[in-house]
Amino acid sequence: MTHSTTIGTTRAASTSASAAPGPPPGSPLVEGRGPLSDAVVESLRGGTAPGHLPGAVRAADPWGEDLHLALYLLYELHYRGVDGVDPDREWDPDLLRLRRALEDRFLTALREETADAPDTVDEAFAPLLVEPVDPGDSLSHRLAAEGELWQLREYAALRSLYHLKEADPHAWVIPRLTGRAKAAMVAIEYDEFGAGRADRVHARLFADLMRDLGLDPTYGRYLANAPAPALAVVNLMSLLGLHRALRGALVGHFACVEVTSSPGSRRLAKAMRRCGAGPAAEHFYTEHVEADAVHEQVVRHEVIGGLLADEPDLEPDVAFGCAATLLLEDRLAAHLRTAWDQGGSALRGRSTGVRPGRDAAFTRPSQG
Protein backbone atom coordinates (compact mmCIF):
# COMPACT_ATOMS: atom_id res chain seq x y z
CA MET A 1 0.00 0.00 0.00
CA THR A 2 2.84 2.33 0.88
CA HIS A 3 4.62 1.55 -2.37
CA SER A 4 1.47 2.15 -4.46
CA THR A 5 0.75 5.40 -2.74
CA THR A 6 4.30 6.61 -3.27
CA ILE A 7 4.24 5.66 -6.94
CA GLY A 8 0.92 7.43 -7.40
CA THR A 9 2.15 10.59 -5.69
CA THR A 10 5.38 10.56 -7.67
CA ARG A 11 3.55 10.11 -10.94
CA ALA A 12 1.16 12.94 -10.12
CA ALA A 13 4.01 15.22 -9.12
CA SER A 14 5.95 14.33 -12.25
CA THR A 15 2.94 14.97 -14.47
CA SER A 16 2.32 18.29 -12.79
CA ALA A 17 5.93 19.35 -13.12
CA SER A 18 6.19 18.38 -16.78
CA ALA A 19 2.86 19.81 -17.86
CA ALA A 20 3.47 23.07 -19.70
CA PRO A 21 0.84 25.77 -19.28
CA GLY A 22 -1.23 26.24 -22.41
CA PRO A 23 -3.61 28.88 -23.67
CA PRO A 24 -6.86 29.33 -21.74
CA PRO A 25 -9.74 27.23 -23.04
CA GLY A 26 -11.74 28.71 -25.87
CA SER A 27 -15.41 28.39 -26.62
CA PRO A 28 -16.67 24.84 -27.23
CA LEU A 29 -17.79 24.05 -30.76
CA VAL A 30 -21.39 23.08 -30.02
CA GLU A 31 -23.91 21.58 -32.42
CA GLY A 32 -25.73 23.90 -34.81
CA ARG A 33 -29.38 24.90 -34.58
CA GLY A 34 -30.24 25.48 -38.23
CA PRO A 35 -28.68 26.03 -41.68
CA LEU A 36 -26.59 29.05 -40.70
CA SER A 37 -25.09 27.72 -37.49
CA ASP A 38 -24.72 24.27 -39.07
CA ALA A 39 -22.67 25.85 -41.84
CA VAL A 40 -20.52 27.76 -39.36
CA VAL A 41 -19.91 24.67 -37.23
CA GLU A 42 -19.04 22.55 -40.29
CA SER A 43 -16.72 25.27 -41.59
CA LEU A 44 -14.91 25.69 -38.26
CA ARG A 45 -14.67 21.96 -37.69
CA GLY A 46 -13.45 21.10 -41.18
CA GLY A 47 -11.39 24.16 -42.04
CA THR A 48 -13.53 24.80 -45.11
CA ALA A 49 -15.42 27.82 -46.43
CA PRO A 50 -18.97 28.16 -45.07
CA GLY A 51 -20.48 28.43 -48.53
CA HIS A 52 -22.74 31.09 -50.05
CA LEU A 53 -25.85 31.45 -47.89
CA PRO A 54 -27.74 34.62 -48.92
CA GLY A 55 -31.10 32.85 -49.00
CA ALA A 56 -30.64 31.37 -45.53
CA VAL A 57 -29.56 34.76 -44.17
CA ARG A 58 -32.58 36.53 -45.63
CA ALA A 59 -34.92 33.85 -44.27
CA ALA A 60 -33.37 33.77 -40.81
CA ASP A 61 -35.24 35.04 -37.79
CA PRO A 62 -33.09 37.99 -36.56
CA TRP A 63 -33.97 37.01 -32.97
CA GLY A 64 -33.72 33.26 -33.53
CA GLU A 65 -31.51 30.42 -32.32
CA ASP A 66 -29.84 29.73 -35.65
CA LEU A 67 -28.65 33.26 -36.43
CA HIS A 68 -27.49 34.04 -32.91
CA LEU A 69 -25.53 30.83 -32.40
CA ALA A 70 -23.83 31.37 -35.76
CA LEU A 71 -22.95 34.94 -34.81
CA TYR A 72 -21.79 33.94 -31.33
CA LEU A 73 -19.37 31.32 -32.67
CA LEU A 74 -17.99 33.72 -35.27
CA TYR A 75 -17.47 36.38 -32.62
CA GLU A 76 -15.68 33.93 -30.33
CA LEU A 77 -12.89 33.78 -32.90
CA HIS A 78 -12.03 37.33 -31.75
CA TYR A 79 -11.99 36.45 -28.04
CA ARG A 80 -10.30 33.24 -26.86
CA GLY A 81 -11.06 31.38 -30.07
CA VAL A 82 -13.02 28.16 -30.55
CA ASP A 83 -11.64 24.85 -29.33
CA GLY A 84 -9.85 22.96 -32.06
CA VAL A 85 -10.08 25.81 -34.59
CA ASP A 86 -6.99 27.34 -36.21
CA PRO A 87 -6.47 30.87 -34.80
CA ASP A 88 -5.93 32.13 -38.35
CA ARG A 89 -9.63 31.54 -39.05
CA GLU A 90 -10.30 34.77 -37.12
CA TRP A 91 -9.57 36.69 -40.34
CA ASP A 92 -10.92 34.17 -42.85
CA PRO A 93 -12.60 36.35 -45.52
CA ASP A 94 -15.41 33.86 -46.10
CA LEU A 95 -16.29 33.76 -42.41
CA LEU A 96 -16.07 37.55 -42.17
CA ARG A 97 -18.37 37.90 -45.18
CA LEU A 98 -20.95 35.64 -43.57
CA ARG A 99 -20.58 37.42 -40.24
CA ARG A 100 -21.22 40.78 -41.86
CA ALA A 101 -24.41 39.49 -43.49
CA LEU A 102 -25.66 38.14 -40.15
CA GLU A 103 -24.74 41.39 -38.41
CA ASP A 104 -26.67 43.42 -40.97
CA ARG A 105 -29.76 41.26 -40.36
CA PHE A 106 -29.45 41.66 -36.58
CA LEU A 107 -28.64 45.39 -36.67
CA THR A 108 -31.55 46.15 -38.99
CA ALA A 109 -33.94 44.37 -36.63
CA LEU A 110 -32.52 46.28 -33.65
CA ARG A 111 -32.96 49.62 -35.40
CA GLU A 112 -36.51 48.77 -36.43
CA GLU A 113 -37.50 47.70 -32.91
CA THR A 114 -36.00 50.83 -31.33
CA ALA A 115 -37.22 53.30 -33.97
CA ASP A 116 -39.50 55.04 -31.47
CA ALA A 117 -36.89 55.19 -28.69
CA PRO A 118 -35.41 58.57 -27.61
CA ASP A 119 -32.55 59.88 -29.71
CA THR A 120 -30.99 62.14 -27.09
CA VAL A 121 -28.84 61.09 -24.16
CA ASP A 122 -30.93 62.94 -21.58
CA GLU A 123 -34.18 61.32 -22.74
CA ALA A 124 -32.60 57.87 -23.05
CA PHE A 125 -31.04 57.78 -19.60
CA ALA A 126 -33.43 59.83 -17.47
CA PRO A 127 -35.82 56.91 -16.76
CA LEU A 128 -32.90 54.71 -15.69
CA LEU A 129 -31.77 57.12 -13.00
CA VAL A 130 -35.00 56.79 -11.00
CA GLU A 131 -36.08 53.59 -9.22
CA PRO A 132 -39.62 52.79 -10.44
CA VAL A 133 -42.37 52.91 -7.81
CA ASP A 134 -43.79 49.68 -9.24
CA PRO A 135 -40.98 47.36 -10.39
CA GLY A 136 -43.51 45.33 -12.37
CA ASP A 137 -41.78 42.54 -14.24
CA SER A 138 -38.24 43.36 -13.05
CA LEU A 139 -36.35 40.08 -12.94
CA SER A 140 -33.96 41.19 -10.20
CA HIS A 141 -36.87 42.26 -8.00
CA ARG A 142 -38.45 38.85 -8.51
CA LEU A 143 -35.27 36.97 -7.70
CA ALA A 144 -34.66 39.10 -4.60
CA ALA A 145 -38.19 38.59 -3.29
CA GLU A 146 -39.02 35.01 -4.20
CA GLY A 147 -36.31 33.48 -6.38
CA GLU A 148 -35.27 29.90 -5.67
CA LEU A 149 -31.71 28.61 -5.67
CA TRP A 150 -32.22 26.62 -8.88
CA GLN A 151 -33.41 29.80 -10.62
CA LEU A 152 -30.31 31.68 -9.46
CA ARG A 153 -28.20 28.86 -10.86
CA GLU A 154 -29.94 29.04 -14.23
CA TYR A 155 -29.57 32.81 -14.28
CA ALA A 156 -25.85 32.54 -13.50
CA ALA A 157 -25.30 29.83 -16.12
CA LEU A 158 -26.76 32.07 -18.82
CA ARG A 159 -24.97 35.19 -17.61
CA SER A 160 -21.67 33.30 -17.62
CA LEU A 161 -21.48 33.72 -21.40
CA TYR A 162 -20.67 37.38 -20.75
CA HIS A 163 -19.38 37.55 -17.19
CA LEU A 164 -16.53 35.09 -17.83
CA LYS A 165 -15.21 37.69 -20.28
CA GLU A 166 -16.60 40.70 -18.46
CA ALA A 167 -15.38 44.06 -19.80
CA ASP A 168 -13.58 42.48 -22.77
CA PRO A 169 -16.08 43.65 -25.45
CA HIS A 170 -15.97 47.20 -24.10
CA ALA A 171 -12.17 47.34 -24.23
CA TRP A 172 -12.37 47.51 -28.02
CA VAL A 173 -13.70 51.06 -27.81
CA ILE A 174 -10.61 52.44 -26.02
CA PRO A 175 -8.45 53.09 -29.12
CA ARG A 176 -11.48 54.72 -30.74
CA LEU A 177 -11.81 57.39 -28.06
CA THR A 178 -9.69 60.41 -27.22
CA GLY A 179 -9.12 62.81 -24.33
CA ARG A 180 -11.63 62.77 -21.46
CA ALA A 181 -13.61 59.87 -22.85
CA LYS A 182 -10.56 57.63 -23.27
CA ALA A 183 -9.07 58.46 -19.86
CA ALA A 184 -12.38 57.79 -18.08
CA MET A 185 -13.05 54.59 -20.01
CA VAL A 186 -9.60 53.25 -19.15
CA ALA A 187 -10.14 54.09 -15.47
CA ILE A 188 -13.39 52.11 -15.39
CA GLU A 189 -11.92 49.19 -17.28
CA TYR A 190 -8.97 49.15 -14.87
CA ASP A 191 -11.44 48.48 -12.06
CA GLU A 192 -13.25 45.83 -14.11
CA PHE A 193 -9.95 44.03 -14.66
CA GLY A 194 -9.13 43.95 -10.96
CA ALA A 195 -7.11 47.16 -10.56
CA GLY A 196 -3.90 45.21 -11.03
CA ARG A 197 -4.92 42.19 -8.95
CA ALA A 198 -5.74 38.95 -10.73
CA ASP A 199 -7.94 37.70 -7.88
CA ARG A 200 -10.17 40.78 -8.22
CA VAL A 201 -10.75 40.59 -11.98
CA HIS A 202 -14.52 40.58 -12.32
CA ALA A 203 -14.49 37.54 -14.60
CA ARG A 204 -12.57 35.69 -11.86
CA LEU A 205 -15.11 36.81 -9.25
CA PHE A 206 -17.90 35.43 -11.41
CA ALA A 207 -16.09 32.11 -11.76
CA ASP A 208 -15.97 32.00 -7.95
CA LEU A 209 -19.71 32.73 -7.87
CA MET A 210 -20.32 29.79 -10.19
CA ARG A 211 -18.36 27.45 -7.95
CA ASP A 212 -20.45 28.53 -4.96
CA LEU A 213 -23.55 27.65 -6.96
CA GLY A 214 -22.19 24.25 -7.99
CA LEU A 215 -21.77 25.33 -11.61
CA ASP A 216 -18.83 24.58 -13.89
CA PRO A 217 -16.84 27.82 -14.41
CA THR A 218 -15.14 26.60 -17.57
CA TYR A 219 -15.30 29.27 -20.29
CA GLY A 220 -18.30 28.66 -22.56
CA ARG A 221 -19.47 25.63 -20.56
CA TYR A 222 -23.16 26.54 -20.87
CA LEU A 223 -23.17 27.71 -24.49
CA ALA A 224 -25.14 24.65 -25.60
CA ASN A 225 -27.77 25.46 -22.96
CA ALA A 226 -28.08 29.15 -23.86
CA PRO A 227 -31.23 30.17 -25.77
CA ALA A 228 -31.26 32.92 -28.38
CA PRO A 229 -32.21 35.77 -26.00
CA ALA A 230 -29.11 35.06 -23.89
CA LEU A 231 -26.87 34.84 -26.96
CA ALA A 232 -28.29 38.08 -28.36
CA VAL A 233 -27.34 40.02 -25.21
CA VAL A 234 -23.68 39.03 -25.66
CA ASN A 235 -23.75 39.35 -29.45
CA LEU A 236 -24.82 42.98 -29.13
CA MET A 237 -21.65 43.81 -27.18
CA SER A 238 -19.47 42.05 -29.73
CA LEU A 239 -21.23 43.68 -32.66
CA LEU A 240 -20.83 47.18 -31.24
CA GLY A 241 -17.28 46.55 -30.04
CA LEU A 242 -15.93 45.22 -33.33
CA HIS A 243 -17.14 48.11 -35.48
CA ARG A 244 -15.54 51.53 -35.14
CA ALA A 245 -18.60 53.04 -36.82
CA LEU A 246 -20.68 51.86 -33.84
CA ARG A 247 -18.39 53.29 -31.14
CA GLY A 248 -21.09 55.69 -29.99
CA ALA A 249 -23.57 52.85 -29.60
CA LEU A 250 -21.02 50.83 -27.60
CA VAL A 251 -20.54 53.77 -25.23
CA GLY A 252 -24.34 53.96 -24.89
CA HIS A 253 -24.49 50.25 -24.17
CA PHE A 254 -21.72 50.45 -21.59
CA ALA A 255 -23.36 53.42 -19.89
CA CYS A 256 -26.72 51.63 -19.76
CA VAL A 257 -25.10 48.60 -18.13
CA GLU A 258 -23.29 50.71 -15.55
CA VAL A 259 -26.34 52.88 -14.74
CA THR A 260 -28.59 49.88 -14.11
CA SER A 261 -25.97 47.63 -12.51
CA SER A 262 -25.76 48.99 -8.96
CA PRO A 263 -29.45 48.73 -7.96
CA GLY A 264 -29.83 45.42 -9.79
CA SER A 265 -26.70 44.03 -8.13
CA ARG A 266 -28.03 45.04 -4.72
CA ARG A 267 -31.16 42.98 -5.34
CA LEU A 268 -29.21 40.01 -6.69
CA ALA A 269 -26.88 40.07 -3.68
CA LYS A 270 -30.01 39.92 -1.51
CA ALA A 271 -31.27 36.96 -3.54
CA MET A 272 -27.97 35.10 -3.16
CA ARG A 273 -27.91 35.79 0.58
CA ARG A 274 -31.55 34.78 1.09
CA CYS A 275 -31.04 31.50 -0.77
CA GLY A 276 -27.75 30.67 0.96
CA ALA A 277 -25.85 30.62 -2.32
CA GLY A 278 -22.48 31.18 -0.66
CA PRO A 279 -20.07 34.01 0.14
CA ALA A 280 -18.47 34.25 -3.30
CA ALA A 281 -21.86 34.29 -4.98
CA GLU A 282 -22.99 37.15 -2.79
CA HIS A 283 -19.64 38.96 -3.06
CA PHE A 284 -19.76 39.21 -6.84
CA TYR A 285 -22.86 41.36 -6.62
CA THR A 286 -21.93 43.35 -3.52
CA GLU A 287 -18.70 44.27 -5.32
CA HIS A 288 -20.75 45.66 -8.20
CA VAL A 289 -23.07 47.65 -5.94
CA GLU A 290 -20.28 49.97 -4.84
CA ALA A 291 -18.06 49.88 -7.93
CA ASP A 292 -20.81 50.50 -10.45
CA ALA A 293 -22.37 53.31 -8.44
CA VAL A 294 -19.07 55.16 -9.01
CA HIS A 295 -18.72 53.94 -12.60
CA GLU A 296 -22.20 55.22 -13.42
CA GLN A 297 -21.19 58.79 -12.61
CA VAL A 298 -17.91 58.54 -14.49
CA VAL A 299 -19.38 56.99 -17.61
CA ARG A 300 -22.21 59.51 -17.89
CA HIS A 301 -20.22 62.65 -17.17
CA GLU A 302 -16.79 61.78 -18.52
CA VAL A 303 -17.11 58.98 -21.09
CA ILE A 304 -20.34 60.16 -22.70
CA GLY A 305 -19.65 63.81 -21.94
CA GLY A 306 -16.13 63.60 -23.35
CA LEU A 307 -17.22 61.67 -26.44
CA LEU A 308 -20.00 64.13 -27.30
CA ALA A 309 -17.76 67.11 -26.66
CA ASP A 310 -15.47 65.69 -29.36
CA GLU A 311 -18.12 64.18 -31.63
CA PRO A 312 -21.58 65.66 -30.96
CA ASP A 313 -23.03 63.96 -34.02
CA LEU A 314 -22.75 60.61 -32.20
CA GLU A 315 -25.49 61.44 -29.68
CA PRO A 316 -28.22 59.46 -31.53
CA ASP A 317 -25.85 56.48 -31.63
CA VAL A 318 -25.27 56.67 -27.87
CA ALA A 319 -29.04 56.75 -27.32
CA PHE A 320 -29.48 53.82 -29.71
CA GLY A 321 -26.93 51.76 -27.77
CA CYS A 322 -28.93 52.32 -24.59
CA ALA A 323 -32.25 51.44 -26.26
CA ALA A 324 -30.88 48.28 -27.88
CA THR A 325 -29.45 47.12 -24.55
CA LEU A 326 -32.78 47.58 -22.76
CA LEU A 327 -34.62 45.81 -25.58
CA LEU A 328 -32.45 42.70 -25.40
CA GLU A 329 -32.35 42.61 -21.62
CA ASP A 330 -36.15 42.76 -21.59
CA ARG A 331 -36.33 39.91 -24.09
CA LEU A 332 -34.05 37.75 -21.94
CA ALA A 333 -36.00 38.57 -18.77
CA ALA A 334 -39.26 37.69 -20.52
CA HIS A 335 -37.80 34.35 -21.61
CA LEU A 336 -36.73 33.49 -18.06
CA ARG A 337 -40.04 34.55 -16.51
CA THR A 338 -42.09 32.61 -19.06
CA ALA A 339 -40.10 29.40 -18.58
CA TRP A 340 -40.19 29.62 -14.79
CA ASP A 341 -43.88 30.56 -14.65
CA GLN A 342 -44.60 27.40 -16.62
CA GLY A 343 -42.62 25.35 -14.10
CA GLY A 344 -39.80 24.56 -16.51
CA SER A 345 -36.20 25.41 -17.18
CA ALA A 346 -35.03 28.51 -19.06
CA LEU A 347 -32.09 26.54 -20.46
CA ARG A 348 -32.07 24.61 -23.71
CA GLY A 349 -31.83 20.84 -23.53
CA ARG A 350 -33.54 20.55 -20.16
CA SER A 351 -36.83 18.75 -19.54
CA THR A 352 -39.76 20.83 -18.31
CA GLY A 353 -39.90 20.90 -14.54
CA VAL A 354 -36.46 19.37 -14.00
CA ARG A 355 -34.60 21.13 -11.22
CA PRO A 356 -30.88 21.87 -11.66
CA GLY A 357 -29.80 19.83 -8.65
CA ARG A 358 -31.01 16.73 -10.48
CA ASP A 359 -29.43 17.58 -13.81
CA ALA A 360 -25.95 16.48 -14.86
CA ALA A 361 -25.35 19.87 -16.46
CA PHE A 362 -25.43 21.39 -12.99
CA THR A 363 -23.31 18.84 -11.18
CA ARG A 364 -20.66 20.47 -8.98
CA PRO A 365 -17.33 20.20 -10.84
CA SER A 366 -14.59 18.01 -9.47
CA GLN A 367 -12.01 19.79 -7.34
CA GLY A 368 -9.39 17.12 -7.85
ZIUR-V184211 format. One record per backbone hydrogen bond with DSSP energy under -1.0 kcal/mol. CO is the residue of the C=O (numbers start at 1). NH is the residue of the N-H. Records with the same first field share a line. If there is no record, write none. Layout:
CO: NH  NH
This chain:
1: 5
2: 6
3: 7
4: 8
5: 9
6: 10
7: 11
8: 12
9: 13
10: 14
11: 15
12: 16
13: 17
14: 18
15: 19
27: 83
28: 30
34: 38
35: 39
36: 40
37: 41
38: 42
39: 43
40: 44
41: 45
42: 46
43: 47
53: 57
54: 58
55: 59
61: 64
64: 68
65: 69
66: 70
67: 71
68: 72
69: 73
70: 74
71: 75
72: 76
75: 78
76: 79  81
81: 27
82: 85
86: 89
87: 90
88: 91
89: 92
92: 96
93: 97
94: 98
95: 99
96: 100
97: 101
98: 102
99: 103
100: 104
101: 105
102: 106
103: 107
104: 108
105: 109
106: 110
107: 111
108: 112
109: 113
110: 114
112: 115
114: 117
120: 124
121: 125
122: 126
126: 129
135: 138
138: 142
139: 143
140: 144
141: 145
142: 146
143: 147
148: 152
149: 153
150: 154
151: 155
152: 156
153: 157
154: 158
155: 159
156: 160
158: 161
159: 162  163
160: 164
162: 165
163: 166
165: 168
167: 171
170: 173
171: 174
173: 176
174: 177
178: 182
179: 183
180: 184
181: 185
182: 186
183: 187
184: 188
185: 189
186: 190
187: 191
188: 192
189: 193
190: 195
191: 194
192: 202
194: 197
197: 200
198: 201
201: 205
202: 206
203: 207
204: 208
205: 209
206: 210
207: 211
208: 212
209: 213
210: 215
211: 214
218: 221
220: 223
223: 226
225: 348
227: 231
228: 232
229: 233
230: 234
231: 235
232: 236
234: 238
235: 239
236: 240
237: 241
238: 242
243: 246
244: 247
246: 250
247: 251
248: 252
249: 253
250: 254
251: 255
252: 256
253: 257
254: 258
255: 259
256: 260
257: 261
260: 264
261: 265
262: 266
263: 267
264: 268
265: 269
266: 270
267: 271
268: 272
269: 273
270: 274
271: 275
272: 277
273: 276
278: 282
279: 283
280: 284
282: 286
283: 287
284: 288
285: 289
286: 290
287: 291
288: 292
290: 294
291: 295
292: 296
294: 298
295: 299
296: 300
297: 301
298: 302  303
299: 304
302: 306
303: 307
304: 308
305: 309
306: 310
307: 311
311: 314
312: 315
314: 318
315: 319
316: 320
317: 321
318: 322
319: 323
320: 324
321: 325
322: 326
323: 327
324: 328
325: 329
326: 330
327: 331
328: 332
329: 333
330: 334
331: 335
332: 336
333: 337
334: 338
335: 339
336: 340
337: 341
338: 342
339: 344
340: 343
351: 354
355: 358
356: 359
359: 362
360: 363
